[in-house]
Amino acid sequence: MSNDDDRYEIDSAGNRVLIGLSAEETLEFIQLDEAISDSRPLPGVSHDECMRMEDRRWLELYEKHEAARRPFLTGSKTRH
């Protein structure tokens, strides 16, 4: 992603969120992104199980964000 600011908008509560995600989903995405980068498994879960679970949820949130972001990239909507 080219410019980090292009990924965010301000929600109705005034929170800076990833376009297309709620404040809770934005926080979850950031935490998953860091966890996947660190490759630290959750306690009581094997490394392989943990990564598959985290990767799947990260991808789900990423795809939701990218789908909502497309109109902004094509210029059909204004940035917030």
Buried (B, 14 or more C-beta within 10 A) or exposed (E): EEEEEEBBBEBEEEBEBBBBBBBEBBBBBEEBBEBBEEEEBEEEEEEEEBBEBBEEBBEEBBEBBBEBBEEBEEEEEEEE
